[in-house]
Amino acid sequence: MGNSQSPSTPATQRLTSAAPAAVGSRSPIPKPGRDWLALALLMFPVLLVAVDNTALTFALPAIAGSLEPTGVQLLWIVDAYPLVLAGLLVAMGSFGDRIGRRRLLLIGSTGFAAVSAATAFAPSAEWLIAGRAALGFFGAMLMPSTLSLIRNIFPDPNRRRLAVAIWAAGFSGGAALGPIFGGWLVEHYWWGAILLVSVPIMLPILLLGPALIPESRDPRPGAVDGASIALSLLTMVPLVYGIKSLATEGFHPIPAAAIGFGLLMGYAFVRRQRKLSSPLLDISLFGNRIFSTAITANVLALFSFNGFILFLAQHLQLLEGQRPTEAGIAMIPALVATVVAGLFVVPLVRKVRPGFVVAGGLSLSATGYFMVAFGDHSGGPAVLLGALLVLALGVGAAETISNDLILGSVPPEKSGAAAAISETGYEIGSLLGTAVLGSILTASYQRNLVLPEGIAAAGPGSAAEGITQARETLAGAMELAHSLPAPLADALTSAARIAFESGVHVTASIGLVLMAGAAALVAVVLRGVPRAT
């Protein structure tokens, strides 16, 4: 596809209108009304994968008490799922193009439900880690399938745009509701209930999906290349592992080496795809400026959102004293704003060019960071929560239209690969937001923290370890403050707050520059994409 092609050009419109034949569908595109029923079914796995990505975090104390995992095992209980998920998204998107996206979705749904039921009653940490990895394997089948099926269920661009907005709202909503939902289940039942609830959630799509969701695939998919699948895994897994490790533990040689190895394997993967007649991932998709710019916008939107959530969650829980569930509830207005913004921009692109809508969303994200960088946080969380609301409006607008541009700028038979790239962008954007902004926040906190005099003498016998932890993180400082006499505890809390807030201002300033620059780039590159008709 040529670089100048836009989603609304006549050639693309002809291609879109011919989608059922082009993709070799086994069943016709649903009639108006039935297509929305199909979309409703697709939302079940979307919500489930998004919730599962965040809900288990609140169950870790209960899991630690029940299974008594080691520190390393507890880390892998959290990391096994996103590592496998991210590593297989590209491969599974390509598989869906080849064997049928509905078929892959149903296989993934069946496997996800079965593994969830088995993992909910895990008798050991090793069992739970293996189950989480298996959930990542089947979860990777679900997300690209749902987005690529939307591309073919809704050939009309306007209806597709609304469907993508609903899809994005479900994904964002599930991720935000995960901690609240997980905390409630753990409080009222046990940690395994978070996994067991997957079974009834998957039943509707397993029972009704074959009748309501049409099959689609690439009519000329070519052979599956095992070496490409291995290279994609060797690219994504070390990259995700390295980024997560650097974000949570600071710089260490092993995660840095993992990132270097992942980049090397990525280079080998790209070289191999360029030589294959039937590549696992069609690298030429990135030659389309609309596709590549929309992917970039998607990554940066998630980068801004997750980076912001990182320091807001710490502020609410450690400085404002809120419980995790209370902090999650405080973020609900921002979740609603994301959904509202995503739905609002659907008719807006009939009056405003899509590129300007995406740029406007990124500009709102920049505005949210501006409020944090130059706002006063001493009066409570109001400024931060208000900034999150503005940021959420921008993310909802930007990711909805960027996802629509991603799907609309590629041939229907390549929608699985495009959806997989979009999903990978979600994972990378989320990880980079946490890793990059989190690392900057931590470094600024450590550099600006000035411990009050007399802490070592007033503390308990393990004061040296406590002081070390206080110098490293805000959580460590708050933990040490609990063991100190009131005057010193207050002094340490004040010093930690000042250091943390200075880091927040620095981090927000960087986020402001990045988002403003991204908005300008998108406005320039996508200015030629016409309004929707």
C-alpha positions in Angstrom: 0.0 0.0 0.0 1.4 3.4 -0.9 2.4 5.9 1.8 -0.1 8.5 0.7 -3.1 6.2 1.0 -5.6 7.3 3.6 -8.5 5.3 5.1 -11.1 7.3 3.2 -9.6 7.2 -0.3 -11.7 5.6 -3.0 -9.3 2.7 -3.3 -9.6 1.9 0.4 -13.3 2.4 0.4 -13.6 -0.1 -2.5 -11.4 -2.5 -0.6 -13.4 -2.1 2.6 -16.7 -2.6 0.9 -15.4 -5.9 -0.6 -14.3 -7.1 2.8 -16.5 -10.2 3.0 -15.1 -11.6 -0.2 -11.6 -10.5 0.3 -11.2 -12.2 3.6 -12.8 -15.5 2.6 -15.6 -15.3 5.2 -17.4 -18.6 5.9 -20.5 -16.7 7.0 -21.9 -13.3 5.9 -21.3 -10.0 7.7 -24.1 -9.7 10.3 -27.1 -7.6 9.4 -27.5 -4.3 11.2 -28.5 -5.2 14.7 -26.8 -8.6 14.7 -23.5 -6.9 14.2 -23.9 -5.1 17.5 -24.8 -8.4 19.2 -21.6 -9.8 17.8 -19.7 -6.8 19.2 -21.4 -7.4 22.6 -20.1 -10.9 22.6 -16.6 -9.7 21.7 -16.6 -7.4 24.7 -16.6 -10.3 27.2 -13.0 -11.5 26.4 -11.9 -7.8 26.1 -13.1 -7.0 29.6 -11.7 -10.3 31.0 -8.2 -9.9 29.6 -8.0 -6.3 30.7 -9.3 -7.1 34.2 -7.0 -10.1 34.6 -4.0 -7.9 33.8 -4.5 -5.8 36.9 -6.9 -7.6 39.3 -4.4 -10.1 40.7 -2.2 -7.4 42.1 -4.6 -7.0 45.0 -4.6 -10.7 45.7 -0.8 -10.9 46.3 -1.0 -10.6 50.1 -3.6 -13.4 50.2 -1.6 -15.5 47.8 1.5 -15.0 49.8 -0.3 -16.2 53.0 -1.9 -19.2 51.3 0.9 -20.6 49.0 3.9 -19.1 50.8 5.9 -18.3 47.6 9.4 -17.1 47.7 10.1 -13.5 46.6 11.2 -14.7 43.2 8.1 -16.8 42.8 5.8 -13.9 43.8 7.5 -11.8 41.1 6.8 -14.5 38.5 3.2 -14.9 39.6 2.7 -11.3 38.5 5.0 -11.3 35.5 4.3 -14.6 33.8 1.0 -13.5 32.3 2.1 -10.2 30.7 5.4 -11.7 29.5 3.8 -14.5 27.6 0.9 -12.3 26.4 3.2 -9.7 24.9 5.5 -12.3 23.4 2.8 -14.0 21.5 0.6 -11.2 20.3 2.2 -10.9 16.9 2.3 -14.6 16.3 -1.4 -15.1 17.3 -2.5 -12.2 15.2 -0.9 -13.9 12.2 -2.4 -17.2 13.2 -5.8 -15.7 13.2 -5.3 -14.4 9.7 -4.4 -17.9 8.6 -6.8 -20.3 10.5 -9.7 -17.9 11.0 -10.1 -15.2 13.6 -13.3 -16.5 15.0 -11.8 -20.0 15.3 -8.8 -18.6 17.2 -11.0 -16.5 19.4 -13.1 -19.6 20.4 -10.0 -21.7 21.0 -8.5 -18.9 23.2 -11.8 -18.5 25.1 -12.1 -22.2 25.8 -8.5 -22.4 26.9 -8.7 -19.3 29.0 -11.8 -20.5 30.9 -10.4 -24.0 31.5 -7.0 -22.8 32.7 -8.6 -20.1 34.9 -10.7 -22.8 36.6 -7.6 -25.0 37.1 -5.4 -22.2 38.3 -8.0 -20.9 40.8 -7.4 -23.9 43.0 -3.6 -24.0 42.6 -2.0 -25.9 45.4 1.4 -24.4 45.0 3.2 -21.3 43.8 4.7 -23.3 40.9 1.2 -24.4 39.8 0.0 -20.8 39.9 3.0 -19.5 37.9 2.4 -22.2 35.2 -1.3 -21.3 35.1 -0.6 -17.6 34.7 1.8 -18.4 31.8 -0.9 -20.5 30.2 -3.4 -17.7 30.6 -1.0 -15.4 28.8 -0.8 -17.9 26.0 -4.6 -18.1 25.5 -5.0 -14.4 26.3 -2.8 -13.6 23.3 -5.4 -15.3 21.1 -8.2 -13.1 22.3 -7.2 -9.5 21.9 -6.0 -9.4 18.3 -9.0 -11.6 17.3 -11.5 -9.2 18.8 -10.1 -6.1 17.1 -9.6 -7.7 13.7 -13.1 -9.2 13.8 -14.5 -5.7 14.4 -12.7 -4.7 11.1 -14.7 -7.2 9.2 -18.0 -7.2 11.1 -18.3 -3.4 10.5 -17.2 -2.7 6.9 -18.9 0.7 7.1 -16.3 3.2 8.4 -18.7 5.1 10.6 -20.2 2.1 12.3 -16.7 0.6 12.7 -15.5 3.8 14.3 -18.2 3.5 17.0 -17.4 -0.2 17.5 -13.8 0.6 18.0 -14.7 3.3 20.5 -16.7 0.7 22.5 -13.9 -1.8 22.2 -11.4 0.8 23.5 -13.7 1.8 26.3 -14.1 -1.8 27.4 -10.3 -2.3 27.4 -9.6 0.8 29.4 -12.6 0.2 31.7 -11.5 -3.4 32.4 -8.0 -2.3 33.3 -9.2 0.4 35.6 -11.9 -1.7 37.3 -9.5 -4.6 37.8 -8.0 -3.5 41.1 -11.5 -2.6 42.5 -13.0 -5.8 41.3 -10.1 -7.9 42.5 -10.0 -6.2 45.9 -13.7 -6.9 46.4 -13.5 -10.6 45.4 -10.5 -11.1 47.8 -12.3 -9.4 50.7 -15.5 -11.4 50.2 -14.2 -14.8 49.0 -10.6 -15.9 48.3 -7.9 -15.0 45.9 -8.9 -17.8 43.5 -12.2 -16.2 42.9 -10.5 -13.6 40.7 -9.5 -16.5 38.3 -12.6 -18.6 38.7 -15.0 -15.8 37.6 -13.5 -16.1 34.1 -15.5 -19.2 33.5 -19.0 -17.7 33.5 -17.8 -14.6 31.7 -16.6 -16.7 28.8 -19.7 -18.8 28.5 -21.7 -16.3 26.3 -19.1 -16.1 23.6 -18.6 -19.9 23.6 -22.3 -20.6 23.3 -23.4 -17.8 21.0 -20.2 -16.8 19.2 -20.4 -19.5 16.4 -23.8 -18.3 15.4 -23.4 -14.5 15.7 -19.8 -13.8 14.9 -18.8 -14.3 11.2 -15.6 -16.1 10.4 -12.9 -14.2 8.5 -9.3 -15.0 7.4 -6.6 -14.1 4.9 -7.5 -16.1 1.7 -3.8 -16.4 0.8 -2.0 -16.7 4.1 1.1 -18.7 3.2 2.9 -21.1 5.4 3.7 -20.6 9.0 7.3 -19.8 9.7 8.5 -21.4 13.0 11.7 -19.4 13.1 9.8 -16.1 12.9 7.6 -17.2 15.8 10.7 -18.0 17.9 12.3 -14.7 17.0 9.2 -12.8 17.9 9.2 -14.5 21.3 12.9 -13.8 21.8 12.3 -10.2 20.9 9.2 -9.4 23.1 9.8 -11.5 26.2 13.3 -10.1 27.0 12.2 -6.6 26.2 9.1 -6.7 28.4 11.1 -8.4 31.2 13.9 -5.9 31.0 11.6 -2.9 31.0 9.5 -4.2 33.9 12.6 -5.0 35.9 14.2 -1.6 35.3 11.0 0.1 36.3 10.6 -1.8 39.6 14.2 -2.4 40.7 16.3 0.3 39.0 19.3 -0.3 36.8 20.8 -3.8 36.9 23.0 -5.5 34.3 20.7 -8.5 33.8 17.6 -6.5 32.7 19.8 -4.2 30.7 21.3 -7.2 28.9 17.8 -8.6 28.4 16.7 -5.4 26.6 19.9 -5.5 24.4 19.3 -9.1 23.5 15.6 -8.4 22.7 16.6 -5.6 20.4 19.1 -7.8 18.7 16.5 -10.5 18.1 14.1 -7.8 16.9 16.6 -6.8 14.3 16.9 -10.4 13.2 13.1 -10.8 13.1 12.7 -7.7 10.9 15.4 -8.9 8.5 13.8 -12.3 8.2 10.3 -10.9 7.6 11.7 -8.8 4.7 13.1 -11.9 3.0 10.0 -14.2 3.4 7.4 -14.4 0.7 4.7 -15.0 3.4 6.1 -13.2 6.5 4.7 -13.7 10.0 4.4 -9.9 10.2 4.1 -7.8 7.1 6.8 -5.1 7.7 5.5 -3.1 4.7 2.5 -2.1 6.9 4.8 0.3 8.6 5.6 2.0 5.3 2.1 3.4 5.4 2.5 6.7 7.2 -1.1 6.6 8.5 -0.6 3.2 10.0 2.8 3.9 11.6 1.8 7.4 12.9 -1.4 6.0 14.4 0.6 3.2 16.1 2.9 5.8 17.6 0.0 7.9 18.8 -1.5 4.8 20.5 1.7 3.9 22.2 2.2 7.5 23.5 -1.4 7.7 24.7 -1.0 4.6 26.8 2.5 5.8 27.9 1.0 9.0 29.3 -1.9 7.3 31.0 0.0 4.5 32.7 2.9 6.8 33.7 0.4 9.2 35.3 -1.4 6.4 37.2 1.9 5.3 38.6 2.6 8.4 40.6 -1.1 9.1 41.3 -1.6 5.7 42.9 1.5 6.3 45.2 0.3 9.7 46.1 -3.3 8.6 47.0 -2.2 5.5 49.0 1.1 6.7 50.7 0.6 10.4 51.1 -3.2 10.6 51.4 -3.6 7.4 53.4 -6.2 5.8 51.1 -6.7 2.1 50.9 -6.1 0.6 47.4 -9.8 0.1 46.8 -10.5 3.7 47.8 -7.8 4.9 45.5 -9.3 2.9 42.7 -12.8 4.3 43.3 -11.3 7.8 43.3 -10.2 7.2 39.7 -13.6 6.1 38.5 -14.5 9.6 37.1 -11.5 9.4 34.9 -12.6 6.0 33.7 -16.0 7.4 32.8 -14.3 10.3 31.0 -12.3 7.9 28.9 -15.4 6.1 27.7 -17.3 9.4 27.1 -14.4 10.9 25.1 -14.1 7.8 23.0 -17.8 7.9 22.1 -17.9 11.6 21.6 -15.1 11.7 18.9 -17.0 9.2 16.7 -19.3 11.8 15.2 -16.7 14.5 15.6 -14.5 13.1 12.9 -17.3 13.9 10.4 -16.6 17.6 11.0 -12.9 17.5 12.0 -10.1 15.7 10.3 -9.1 12.5 12.2 -5.5 13.6 12.5 -6.5 16.8 14.3 -8.8 14.8 16.7 -5.9 12.5 17.6 -3.6 15.5 18.0 -6.2 17.2 20.2 -6.4 14.1 22.4 -2.7 14.1 22.9 -2.8 17.9 23.6 -5.3 17.2 26.4 -2.9 14.7 27.8 -0.2 17.4 27.7 -2.6 19.7 29.5 -3.1 17.1 32.2 0.7 16.9 32.7 0.8 20.8 32.7 -1.6 20.9 35.6 0.6 18.5 37.6 3.9 20.2 36.6 2.9 23.7 37.6 0.1 22.9 40.1 0.1 23.0 43.9 -0.4 19.5 45.4 -0.3 20.5 49.1 -4.1 20.9 49.4 -4.9 17.2 48.8 -5.4 15.1 45.7 -7.9 17.4 44.0 -5.3 18.8 41.5 -4.0 15.4 40.6 -7.4 13.9 40.2 -8.5 16.8 38.1 -5.4 16.4 35.9 -6.2 12.7 35.5 -9.7 13.6 34.3 -8.3 15.9 31.6 -5.7 13.2 30.7 -8.3 10.5 30.5 -10.4 12.6 28.1 -7.4 13.0 25.8 -6.5 9.3 26.0 -10.1 8.2 25.2 -10.2 10.5 22.1 -6.7 9.6 20.9 -6.8 5.9 21.2 -10.2 5.5 19.7 -9.4 7.3 16.5 -5.9 6.0 16.2 -7.2 2.4 16.5 -9.7 3.2 13.8 -7.0 4.6 11.6 -4.8 1.5 12.2 -7.6 -0.8 11.0 -8.8 1.4 8.2 -5.4 1.9 6.7 -4.7 -1.8 6.0 -6.4 -4.4 3.7 -9.0 -6.5 5.5 -7.0 -9.7 5.1 -4.2 -8.1 7.1 -6.5 -6.9 9.9 -5.3 -9.7 12.3 -1.6 -8.6 11.9 -2.6 -4.9 12.3 -4.7 -5.6 15.4 -1.7 -7.6 16.9 0.6 -4.7 16.3 -1.9 -2.4 17.9 -2.2 -4.7 20.9 1.6 -4.9 21.1 1.6 -1.1 21.1 -0.8 -1.2 24.1 1.6 -3.4 26.0 4.7 -1.4 25.1 3.1 1.9 25.8 1.9 0.7 29.2 5.3 -0.7 30.1 7.3 2.3 28.9 5.0 4.7 30.8 5.7 2.8 34.0 9.4 2.2 33.3 10.5 5.6 31.9 8.5 7.9 34.0 8.7 5.6 37.0 12.5 5.5 36.8 12.7 9.3 36.5 10.4 9.7 39.5 12.4 7.3 41.6 15.7 8.9 40.6 14.4 12.4 41.4 13.0 11.2 44.8 16.4 9.6 45.8 18.3 12.7 44.8 16.1 15.2 46.6 15.4 13.3 49.8 17.0 14.9 52.9 16.5 12.6 55.9 16.0 14.4 59.3 18.8 14.2 61.8 18.5 11.7 64.6 16.6 9.0 62.7 19.3 6.3 63.1 19.5 6.9 66.8 15.8 6.9 67.3 14.9 4.0 65.2 14.8 0.3 66.1 17.6 -2.2 65.8 17.0 -2.6 62.1 17.1 1.1 61.5 20.0 0.8 59.0 17.9 -1.3 56.7 14.9 0.9 57.1 16.9 4.0 56.3 18.2 2.3 53.1 14.7 1.5 52.0 13.5 5.0 52.9 16.2 6.5 50.6 15.1 4.2 47.8 11.3 4.6 47.7 8.4 6.6 49.1 6.9 3.4 50.4 10.1 2.7 52.3 10.1 6.1 53.9 6.4 5.7 55.0 7.2 2.3 56.5 10.1 3.7 58.5 8.0 6.6 59.7 5.6 4.2 61.4 8.4 2.9 63.6 9.6 6.4 64.7 8.5 8.7 67.5 6.0 11.3 66.5 8.3 14.3 65.9 10.7 12.4 63.8 8.0 10.5 62.0 6.4 13.8 61.0 9.7 15.2 59.9 10.5 12.1 57.8 7.0 12.1 56.3 7.4 15.8 55.3 10.8 15.2 53.8 9.6 12.2 51.8 6.6 14.2 50.6 8.8 17.1 49.4 11.2 14.7 47.6 8.4 12.8 46.0 6.5 15.9 44.9 9.7 17.3 43.4 10.0 14.1 41.4 6.4 14.4 40.3 7.0 17.9 39.0 10.0 16.7 37.0 8.2 13.7 35.6 5.2 15.7 34.7 7.3 18.3 32.9 8.9 15.5 30.8 5.5 14.1 30.1 4.2 17.5 29.1 7.0 17.9 26.5 6.6 14.4 25.1 2.8 14.7 24.7 3.0 18.2 23.2 5.6 17.1 20.7 3.6 14.0 19.8 0.5 16.2 19.3 2.4 18.4 16.9 3.8 15.5 15.0 0.4 13.8 14.6 -1.2 17.0 13.4 1.5 17.5 10.7 1.8 13.9 9.5 -2.0 13.1 9.5 -3.3 16.5 8.4 -4.1 15.1 4.9 -6.4 12.3 6.2 -9.9 13.5 5.1 -13.0 13.8 7.4 -15.3 10.8 7.7 -18.3 10.8 5.4 
